[in-house]
Structures are given as structure tokens and as C-alpha cells.
Amino acid sequence: MSVIESRIENHLGRIIINRPDKLNALNNEVLEKLESSILDFNQDSSVGIIVLQGAGEKSFVAGADIAELSCLTAEQARVQSLRGQSVFNLIEQSSKPILASIQGFALGGGCELALACHIRIASESARFALPEVSLGLIPGYGGTQRLARLVGMGVALDMILAGEMITAADALRMGLVSRVYPATELNTQTNKLAETILSRGPKAVALALKSVRDGLHLPLAKGLEQEASLFGLIAESMEAREGTTAFLEKRKPKFHRS
């Protein structure tokens, strides 16, 4: 049984972390195959969006595999942290939107994995935590950096220093996730959002993603300058011509994927 299942469904690349007996905990094999799947989907022109989820109903990803972390030297731990960060950076830098569909536990490395995705959708039963301090550790796969950028330093420190679990409703309130649905509707609603994004101009989606992502690490003036440049780039494209013409003609646009 593969620890990662990946398939393409009508331009949607689906990645399922498949270790339900371990609550889909991350280990080095999962990281390696997750990296490979993301690279494959980014290179496949037929894929317009990626959905990432965990197998079963109990867990998205319930953290890193503690057995692999318990006896590391300082140098081994540093290398392991850099390895996880490298895979999660690949997710964050994906040219195609990546949606995390979260049910059950998203703890430790699982929460950090969700943070690396562009959009997070959760079931009402989802639970989030960065509990590393309770193990005498700190988050090492980007949690101390991405969470503060997403929800602010005070809220992030509350989660990280207390290490307590929060509900999906709490996560929605603080902006950790953007949508919450009953567990029975999560897959349907995730697919619905993915299909909506797929119906938009593919080049426009990619450039909007780039503008938002890059702008987070730029001064406002530089971010606005880049936005104007990307707006100019897309405005003269055939995709923009089709989209604006369709609007004026009161019809649905017919966008094409390369």
C-alpha cells in the first residue's frame, strides 16, 4: 500500500496521504512521495488545481512520526527540519493553487502542512494544534513562521506556547481556515470550490496567486509595482480578451489550458 495516493480527475490533481493506521502521520517516506506528487502535478499542463487530504475520517495529518524524532542529534534534527521545510516550501511556491481539505486532526506537522497550502477548508470535526512544546520541542516545518504571518503574532504565540487544540470554529474565527462545513459535505464543497477556480482564467489564477504570495514578502510599494506589472502582462493576453468579450456578450467565457 502506497503512503501517498495521487490521481487526476478532470484537471484536478488529488493527493491523499494514506497512513490511516498512523492517523496519516508524516515520515520521511511520506515527505519524499508528497514532494514527487507535487512536482508531477506542477509539470502536468492538464492539472489546474491540487487538493490535498488525508485518508479516512479521523485525521488529515496527526503530526510527524515521533518515533523518527525521538533520538535525533542536533545536526540530524536540523537536517530533518530543513527537509520538511523544503517540501512545504514546494507546496507554498506551487504555480497551481493547492487546497487543503481537512477533517479530523491537523496537529504538529499536519497543521504546518495545512499552513503551507494556499486555501484551507475544514470539516466541523477538524481540530488544530501545534503541540510541540509539550514534547520539549518547537515546530520545525515552518509553523513558527507561517502561522504568525497568517493570524498575527499574538494568536500564533497563544497556539504555539500553550500547545492547546482548537476547534474548526476557532480556526475559522482567527483566519486559519477560510471555510468550515459539516463532515458529510466537506468533500463535495471542496470539489465545488476547486471546480469554481478551475472555471476561471488559468493564467489569471496563476498570476493572482503569484502576486498575493510574493507580495507578502515585499514592502507595499514593491508589491503594488509587481501587481501592476502582472496586470499588464495578463491584460494583453488572449485569455483576457476572451474573458472581457464574453462578459460584454453576456456569455460564459471559454478559457483554454495549454
Secondary structure, DSSP 8 states (H G I E B T S, - for coil): --SEEEEEETTEEEEEE--GGGTT-B-HHHHHHHHHHHHHHHH-TT--EEEEEESSSSEEE--B-HHHHTT--HHHHHHHHHHHHHHHHHHHT-SS-EEEEE-SEEETHHHHHHHHSSEEEEETT-EEE--GGGGT----SSHHHHHHHHH-HHHHHHHHHH---EEHHHHHHHTS-SEEE-GGGHHHHHHHHHHHHHTS-HHHHHHHHHHHHHHTTS-HHHHHHHHHHHHHHHHTSHHHHHHHHHHHTTS-------
